[in-house]
Amino acid sequence: IVKRMGDGIMAFFNAPRPLADHAARSCRAALGARQALARKREDWRAEGKPEFRARIGLHTGEVLVGNIGTPRRFAYTVIGDAATLAARLESLNKRYGTEIMASDATRQQAGEVFEWRKLDLTVVVGRTEALPIFELLGLKGQVDDALLAARDRYEQAFEAYLARDFEGAAMAFEEALEQRPGDKAASLLAARCRGFLAQPPPDDWSGVEIQTSK
């Protein structure tokens, strides 16, 4: 953990000492933080206090790391596009109603021990290339079967969406929402499909959602 930024923190792995499994460690740390916060919410609820929630963005890529600043004021930190993208993913959780969002780079490098849900194809603010984004659900063998079933239905709906079967996709997203009540991502994509049924996208549409805010 290198610094606090308002109500957030920045943390990174693989420096100053290399860690071969740094992507997996970041995922485990995110899941551990979510679990610890869930336990605290139970205490706060019992005490009649407001419940605090947090969002986490995970990305794996090259950054500049070291003591950065001036001789009078500097800090050991990271800078670079990869760090910025992690921050964008953290913020994007709010739009999709998720708690832990990761890039495909992190998902691929983390290994086969985690359960994921492919959320969308998007272009975040400040970038031009499409980015597959994923929700980290948990460790394999520790995720509820009902949640995995809802995940599978969502991903089937997403494939239909990319194939421009907007009616079938909308119905499937709505079924995923029934399986996982309150799933904002399923509701969001279902509404997007309904919008395309009313006003179809252009012929060169690729399924990519362009984000207009951080």
Disulfide bonds with the S-S distance in Angstrom:
none
